[in-house]
Structures are given as C-alpha cells and as structure tokens.
Amino acid sequence: MRRLAVVAALGWALAAPALAQGLFDDNEARRRVDNLRQQVEASQKAIDERLSRIEAGAAERRMILDLAGQIEGLREELARMRGQIEVLTYQAENAEKRQKDLYLDIDTRLRKLEQGREQAAAPDKPPAGDAAAVPAETKAYEAALNQFKLGQYALAVSAFQGFLVTYPESQLAPSAQYWIGNAHYAQREYKAAIAAQQKLLSAWPENPKAPDAMLNIASAQEAMGDKRSAQRTLQGLVAKFPSSPAAASAKQRLVSGGKR
C-alpha cells in the first residue's frame, strides 16, 4: 500500500504540469480568438464607414450630374426663348416700318390733293417748285415731318407742337396733330397717342385725317391690351367714315378679331 501511494504521488506530480499547461493553452487560445474577433469587427466597421463614404460620394455625383443636366436644359430653353424674342422683335420692327411708310404715303397723297384744291382756287399762285414761294409754315411742317421720317420721334413731337403754337389756324394743323399722335405711338406712349388723336377728332372731326386718327387710337388701345375698346373704336370708324381707306383696314381687323 505504501508503494502504491508513492507511485500515485509520483504520477500526480508528473501529470500536474501537463494539466496546467493545457489550461494555459486554452486561455491563450480564447484570448487570441477574442483579439481576432475584435480585429474583424474593427475591420468590418472601417469597411462599412468607407462604403458609406463611397455611397455618399456616388449620390453626390449623381446629384451633380442631375444639376448639370437641368442647367443644360435651362440653357437650351433660354437660347430658344432668345431666338423667339429676336424673331418677334424683327417682326415688330417690320410692322412698325410698314405702318410708318403707309402713314407717310397717305399723308403725301392727302397733301397733294390739298395743294391741288388750293391751286385751283388761286390760279395766280406761284408754282410749288419755287423755293422762295414756299410758305414758312410749310417749311416748319416739313422740318417736323423729317424728324419723324428719321425716327427722331421725341423731336418730331416737339417740332409739331411748336408748329401748332406758331400756326394754329394753318391748314396743316390737323396733320401736325395727327403726326404728334403717331410719334407718341412709335415711342410706345400709347396713352399720349390716344390723347393726341382724340384732340384731332375734337378740333377737326371732319378732317381727312380723322379716320386715320381713329385707326391709330384703335392700334394704341390694342397695344395696351384693351381689345374691347379697340373693337368699339374700329366699329365707330366704319360707321362714321365707311368710304375711307382707314375704314377698309378697320373692317379687315374686325374680321380677323382686331389683329393688325
């Protein structure tokens, strides 16, 4: 028994270090596993953060691309609108030129008729071609009209107003008042144009310029957006001066809805 006890003691003494070594190996392994797990988790976190930054950058790039596309679309729309403005401006300038040419042609023909009547009434009057025989009021009128022809509308208004102050009883006074209205209209001063032409109609209601004055009033009313008043003016023109060239134009505009 004593021998068995000694043998058992010796066996335990020899096995104890190996057992302790096994326990220490398990603890080390667990520690290493924990360290590895922490490293994996840290790496995963870093990867997630990097992916988030990449996704945010991609979203920002998409947003920038979308904004760039919208800006390009706006530029194209702006270019198209500028093109339309240029076309409309060109059309407006041509229409204004045609109107001015028409007014000048009408004025020239009316003045020739007036001169013919004057010469018939006074056969001993010097020829119109004699510069010395041209009255001062005619020269003043021609000077004012030339300002209108040159597109100097503000100067034309002043010149015709001065003419009316100097020669209020002149046979050219209605024409001067008429051109004041047209000069205001050419400057888009539509209220002043209407007032000037209404003054002509009030002072010289039966003058040959009266129908054209009413037509100019209708044009100014239409330009101001008052189509109803413009239509009434055109209808009044047709009723009062049915045989005039202005009435023919008024009829066409009434048929087309008031458009010039």
C-alpha positions in Angstrom: 0.0 0.0 0.0 2.8 2.2 0.8 4.3 1.6 -2.6 1.0 2.3 -4.3 0.7 5.6 -2.5 4.3 6.6 -3.5 3.6 5.6 -7.1 0.3 7.6 -7.2 2.1 10.6 -5.7 4.8 10.4 -8.3 2.2 10.1 -11.1 0.3 13.1 -9.9 3.5 15.1 -9.6 4.4 14.3 -13.2 0.8 15.0 -14.6 0.2 18.3 -12.9 2.5 20.4 -15.1 1.0 19.0 -18.2 -2.6 19.7 -17.0 -1.6 23.2 -16.0 0.0 23.7 -19.4 -3.3 22.6 -21.1 -5.3 25.1 -19.1 -2.9 27.9 -20.0 -3.1 26.9 -23.7 -6.9 27.1 -23.7 -6.8 30.6 -22.1 -4.3 31.8 -24.7 -6.4 30.4 -27.5 -9.5 32.2 -26.2 -7.6 35.4 -25.8 -6.3 35.1 -29.4 -9.8 34.4 -30.6 -11.1 37.4 -28.8 -8.3 39.6 -30.3 -9.0 38.2 -33.8 -12.8 38.8 -33.3 -12.1 42.4 -32.3 -9.8 42.9 -35.3 -12.5 41.5 -37.6 -15.1 43.8 -36.1 -12.9 46.8 -36.4 -12.1 45.9 -40.0 -15.8 45.5 -40.7 -16.6 48.9 -39.1 -13.9 50.5 -41.2 -15.2 48.8 -44.3 -18.8 49.9 -43.5 -17.6 53.5 -43.0 -15.7 53.5 -46.2 -18.7 52.1 -48.1 -20.9 54.8 -46.6 -18.5 57.4 -47.8 -18.4 55.9 -51.3 -22.2 55.7 -51.4 -22.5 59.3 -50.2 -19.9 60.4 -52.9 -21.8 58.4 -55.6 -25.1 60.1 -54.5 -23.4 63.5 -54.6 -22.0 62.8 -58.1 -25.5 61.7 -59.3 -26.9 64.9 -57.8 -24.2 67.0 -59.6 -24.9 65.2 -62.8 -28.7 65.8 -62.4 -28.0 69.5 -61.7 -25.7 69.7 -64.7 -28.5 68.2 -66.9 -31.0 70.7 -65.5 -28.6 73.6 -66.2 -28.0 72.5 -69.7 -31.8 72.2 -70.3 -32.3 75.7 -68.9 -29.6 77.0 -71.2 -31.3 75.4 -74.2 -34.7 76.8 -73.2 -33.1 80.3 -72.7 -31.5 80.1 -76.2 -34.9 79.1 -77.7 -36.6 82.0 -75.9 -33.9 84.4 -77.1 -34.5 83.2 -80.7 -38.2 83.7 -80.3 -37.6 87.2 -79.0 -35.3 88.1 -81.9 -38.0 86.9 -84.4 -40.8 88.8 -82.6 -38.6 91.9 -82.4 -37.8 91.6 -86.2 -41.5 91.2 -87.0 -42.4 94.2 -84.8 -39.8 96.4 -86.4 -41.0 95.4 -89.8 -44.6 96.0 -88.9 -43.7 99.5 -87.4 -41.8 100.4 -90.6 -44.7 99.3 -92.8 -47.1 101.3 -90.7 -44.8 104.4 -90.9 -44.4 104.0 -94.7 -48.2 103.7 -95.0 -48.8 106.8 -93.0 -46.3 108.8 -95.0 -47.8 107.6 -98.2 -51.3 108.6 -97.1 -50.0 112.0 -95.8 -48.3 112.6 -99.2 -51.4 111.8 -101.2 -53.6 114.0 -99.0 -51.3 116.9 -99.2 -51.2 116.6 -103.0 -54.9 116.7 -103.0 -55.0 119.8 -100.7 -52.4 121.6 -102.8 -54.4 120.8 -106.0 -57.5 122.3 -104.4 -55.5 125.4 -103.3 -54.0 125.9 -106.8 -57.5 125.5 -108.4 -58.8 128.2 -106.0 -55.9 130.5 -106.6 -54.6 130.1 -110.2 -52.1 133.0 -109.9 -50.3 131.4 -107.0 -46.5 130.8 -107.8 -45.6 127.2 -108.7 -44.9 124.8 -105.8 -41.4 124.2 -107.1 -40.4 127.8 -106.5 -38.5 127.6 -103.1 -39.0 131.3 -102.5 -42.7 130.9 -102.8 -42.9 128.1 -100.1 -44.7 129.5 -97.0 -42.8 129.5 -93.8 -45.4 127.3 -92.2 -44.9 124.6 -94.9 -41.1 124.7 -94.2 -41.8 124.3 -90.5 -44.2 121.4 -91.1 -41.7 119.7 -93.5 -38.9 120.1 -90.9 -41.1 118.4 -88.2 -42.1 115.6 -90.6 -38.5 115.0 -91.5 -37.7 114.4 -87.8 -40.4 111.7 -87.8 -39.1 110.1 -91.0 -35.6 109.9 -89.4 -37.1 108.1 -86.4 -36.5 111.1 -84.1 -39.9 110.8 -82.6 -39.4 112.9 -79.5 -38.0 115.8 -81.6 -40.9 115.3 -84.1 -43.4 115.8 -81.2 -41.7 119.0 -80.1 -41.5 120.3 -83.6 -45.1 119.6 -84.4 -46.2 121.1 -81.1 -44.2 124.2 -81.9 -45.8 124.3 -85.3 -49.3 124.3 -83.8 -48.4 127.1 -81.4 -47.0 129.2 -84.2 -49.6 128.4 -86.8 -52.8 127.3 -85.0 -55.0 128.3 -88.0 -52.9 126.6 -90.6 -54.5 124.1 -93.0 -51.7 121.7 -91.9 -52.6 121.9 -88.2 -54.7 118.7 -88.3 -51.9 116.9 -90.0 -49.5 118.2 -87.4 -51.7 117.0 -84.6 -52.1 113.6 -86.3 -48.3 113.1 -86.5 -47.9 114.0 -82.9 -50.2 111.1 -82.1 -48.2 108.8 -84.4 -44.9 109.9 -82.9 -46.1 109.0 -79.4 -47.3 105.7 -80.7 -43.9 105.0 -82.3 -42.4 105.5 -78.8 -45.0 103.1 -77.3 -46.5 106.1 -75.4 -50.0 104.7 -76.1 -52.0 106.9 -73.7 -50.4 110.0 -75.1 -51.0 108.8 -78.6 -54.7 108.3 -77.9 -55.0 111.7 -76.2 -53.3 113.4 -79.3 -55.6 111.7 -81.8 -58.7 112.4 -79.7 -57.7 116.1 -79.7 -57.6 116.0 -83.5 -61.1 114.4 -83.6 -62.4 117.0 -81.2 -60.9 120.0 -83.1 -61.3 118.8 -86.7 -63.9 116.0 -86.7 -64.5 116.1 -90.4 -60.8 116.4 -91.5 -59.5 113.7 -93.9 -57.0 112.8 -91.1 -59.9 111.9 -88.7 -60.4 108.3 -90.0 -56.7 107.6 -89.7 -56.7 109.2 -86.2 -59.4 106.7 -85.1 -57.4 103.8 -86.6 -54.4 104.9 -84.7 -56.4 105.1 -81.5 -57.6 101.5 -82.0 -54.0 100.4 -82.5 -52.9 102.1 -79.3 -55.8 100.5 -77.4 -55.0 97.1 -78.7 -51.3 97.6 -77.8 -52.4 98.4 -74.3 -54.4 95.1 -74.1 -57.8 96.9 -74.2 -59.2 94.8 -77.1 -62.8 95.6 -76.3 -62.2 99.4 -76.6 -60.2 98.9 -79.8 -63.1 96.9 -81.3 -65.5 99.7 -80.4 -63.2 102.3 -82.0 -62.9 100.3 -85.2 -66.7 99.8 -85.3 -67.2 103.6 -84.8 -64.7 104.3 -87.6 -66.5 102.1 -90.1 -69.8 103.7 -89.1 -68.6 107.3 -89.4 -66.2 107.1 -92.3 -67.4 104.0 -94.3 -65.8 105.0 -97.6 -62.3 105.9 -96.2 -59.2 103.7 -96.7 -59.0 103.6 -92.9 -62.5 102.0 -92.7 -61.4 99.3 -95.1 -58.5 98.5 -92.8 -60.8 98.6 -89.8 -63.2 96.1 -91.4 -60.3 93.7 -92.1 -59.2 94.0 -88.5 -62.7 93.4 -87.2 -63.0 90.3 -89.3 -59.6 89.0 -88.0 -60.5 89.7 -84.4 -58.9 93.1 -84.2 -55.4 91.9 -85.1 -53.4 94.2 -87.3 
